[in-house]
Amino acid sequence: MSSRFVRDLVSFLIDTLVTGMGRLLLWEIGEQDPPEIVALVIGPAFWALLFFLLWAATMGW
């Protein structure tokens, strides 16, 4: 695999999963055109919360 392929794949995944989820969550609360940096912060926060909740459920909390 070339480094360009890996870079493009990582960029696509970040744009789709992280920033896209942040934009979607901000759109749901009424922000029609959220700044990119805010979406980039909200996206990982959502995935971290989801991961923590799933981890807590499997641990039986």
Kinemage of the C-alpha trace (Angstrom):
@kinemage 1
@onewidth
@group {chain A} dominant
@subgroup {mainchain}
@vectorlist {calphas} color= white
{ca met a 1} P 0.000 0.000 0.000
{ca ser a 2} L 1.207 3.422 -0.818
{ca ser a 3} L 1.318 6.228 1.695
{ca arg a 4} L -1.047 8.273 -0.465
{ca phe a 5} L -3.694 5.531 -0.265
{ca val a 6} L -3.397 5.365 3.525
{ca arg a 7} L -3.535 9.152 3.819
{ca asp a 8} L -6.623 9.320 1.593
{ca leu a 9} L -8.297 6.493 3.519
{ca val a 10} L -7.661 8.137 6.898
{ca ser a 11} L -8.863 11.477 5.557
{ca phe a 12} L -12.045 9.874 4.222
{ca leu a 13} L -12.746 8.073 7.501
{ca ile a 14} L -12.209 11.203 9.571
{ca asp a 15} L -14.382 13.276 7.254
{ca thr a 16} L -17.149 10.675 7.174
{ca leu a 17} L -17.221 9.212 10.673
{ca val a 18} L -15.902 11.990 12.884
{ca thr a 19} L -16.691 15.298 11.241
{ca gly a 20} L -19.842 13.985 9.577
{ca met a 21} L -21.244 12.750 12.880
{ca gly a 22} L -20.368 16.070 14.522
{ca arg a 23} L -22.169 17.977 11.763
{ca leu a 24} L -25.189 15.697 12.061
{ca leu a 25} L -25.414 16.130 15.834
{ca leu a 26} L -25.056 19.902 15.557
{ca trp a 27} L -27.701 19.983 12.822
{ca glu a 28} L -30.061 18.045 15.103
{ca ile a 29} L -29.807 20.729 17.795
{ca gly a 30} L -30.463 23.529 15.312
{ca glu a 31} L -27.046 24.667 14.062
{ca gln a 32} L -27.545 24.824 10.288
{ca asp a 33} L -23.956 25.534 9.207
{ca pro a 34} L -21.587 24.500 12.026
{ca pro a 35} L -17.908 25.452 11.857
{ca glu a 36} L -15.584 22.618 10.875
{ca ile a 37} L -13.577 22.722 14.099
{ca val a 38} L -16.711 22.429 16.245
{ca ala a 39} L -17.873 19.414 14.239
{ca leu a 40} L -14.389 17.929 14.611
{ca val a 41} L -14.646 18.238 18.414
{ca ile a 42} L -18.246 17.054 18.772
{ca gly a 43} L -17.697 13.963 16.588
{ca pro a 44} L -15.003 12.314 18.756
{ca ala a 45} L -16.900 13.320 21.897
{ca phe a 46} L -19.922 11.422 20.599
{ca trp a 47} L -17.885 8.315 19.727
{ca ala a 48} L -16.127 8.423 23.126
{ca leu a 49} L -19.469 8.642 24.934
{ca leu a 50} L -20.860 5.775 22.861
{ca phe a 51} L -17.778 3.669 23.547
{ca phe a 52} L -17.987 4.406 27.282
{ca leu a 53} L -21.680 3.504 27.427
{ca leu a 54} L -21.100 0.232 25.591
{ca trp a 55} L -18.147 -0.573 27.831
{ca ala a 56} L -20.196 0.191 30.956
{ca ala a 57} L -23.043 -1.990 29.691
{ca thr a 58} L -20.715 -4.927 29.093
{ca met a 59} L -19.138 -4.486 32.528
{ca gly a 60} L -22.590 -4.563 34.123
{ca trp a 61} L -22.718 -1.084 35.626
